[in-house]
Amino acid sequence: MIKRLLSAHAQAAERTRQVEERLVQTLTVLEHGEKSQNHQNEQLREFLLQQLDRARGQAHDDMNKLSERFADLRTGLERRMGDLQTQVLERLASGTQSMGKQVAESLTNSTEQLTKQVEKLTLTTDNRLKDISNQVDERLKQGFEKTTSTFTEVVKRLALIDEAQKRITELSTNVVSLQEILSDKRSRGAFGEVQLEALVRNALPDQHVEWQYTLSNGTRVDCLLRLPPPTGDVCIDAKFPLENFQAMTDPQRGERDRLESSRRFKQDIKKHLNDIADKYIIPDETAIGAIMFVPAESIFAEIHAHHADLVKQAHDRGVWICSPSTLMAVLTTARAVLRDDALRKQAGKLRQYLIELNTEFDRFRTRMDKLSRHIESAHEETRKVHITADKISKRFAAIEQVQTDAPDALPTHTGDD
């Protein structure tokens, strides 16, 4: 409403301003007219001034009316605003009171629910604490049991450790005895033969091995492997030079002594290689090579790592240097050769058996052909017998039919037949 009044007041003021502007423009035009029309212009000017005064009076009246209406409207608006403020305050008071009641009720409900939840949580916590206490007791019990069993096991292991300590002491004594054995050439040879025999017996059957075998030149070899051609019999020597190797590797000796021991060790190996090649490689009797068994892996490693000339000499003389690990590979190969030879022999026997089986099968096929012809002949005779039986059955049927149709027509039996 206020907006409409303000808009009407603005429109009236705008119209008054436009009328004044037009009158001013008209007066300005009239002032610049011709002098002959002054009298008319004066009259027109007076008329226009009267119209202007009337318009101003009308505008003033409109403004007064608008002011009065605006004042009335403002008074009514203030009264309305007062009423609305009173209503708002009353509603706010009643709303605050009802809201207070709702808040109080909500707080009461929330307190009750919170109390119930706290009681439930307390009960759950008590139960959970009881469960945890039971689990802790059970785990402590299990832990005590495990600790007891572990302690018992530790006591047993300590007893085993004491026993192992005693065995280590005994082993130390045995090692000292072994050192004494290896220091003597004859005992060392026996030790090498024992180790060689253990390896060979685990790899090859006894019928393919000879121990302390005497060759045609009168020399006795420690072990002879009976292998099929073209390999032939392979000789194995179990003796080895150890004294100079021990001196060469003794850290308590000086550098000069170790070098001298290394030189003598090399000479011992060369002599041993030549002796094996001369004694154990016999044309048309043994294989083209012989084996020098070195029971110590350290000697084998020393030869191949630092004495390439010894390896070359052994290769040239047909001597194969073997440690326990490499000898096992050689024996495994020998066992494969023996197996292949046995399979080859068995294959020959199997071929002979197949030839004989082929002969028997030819004989079986001939007899089967004869039996088939006899069966076909018997089948033909059986077919003919069936045909004859069918004919006889038909005759009997015809006779029975005749007896049924005309019994008087049959001749009577006189007994003369």
Secondary structure, DSSP 8 states (H G I E B T S, - for coil): -HHHHHHHHHHHHHHHHHHHHHHHHHHHHHHTS-GGGHHHHHHHHHHHHHHHHHHHHHHHHHHHHHHHHHHHHHHHHHHHHHHHHHHHHHHHHHHHHHHHHHHHHHHHHHHHHHHHHHHHHHHHHHHHHHHHHHHHHHHHHHHHHHHHHHHHHHHHHHHHHHHHHHHHHHHHHHHHHHHHHHHSHHHHHHHHHHHHHHHHHHHS-GGGEEEEEE-TTS-EEEEEE---TTT--EEEE-----HHHHHHT-TTS-HHHHHHHHHHHHHHHHHHHHHHHHHH--TTTS-S-EEEE-S-HHHHHHHHHH-HHHHHHHHHHTEEEE-HHHHHHHHHHHHHHHHHHHHHHHHHHHHHHHHHHHHHHHHHHHHHHHHHHHHHHHHHHHHHHHHHHHHHHHHHHHHHHHHHH-STTS----S--
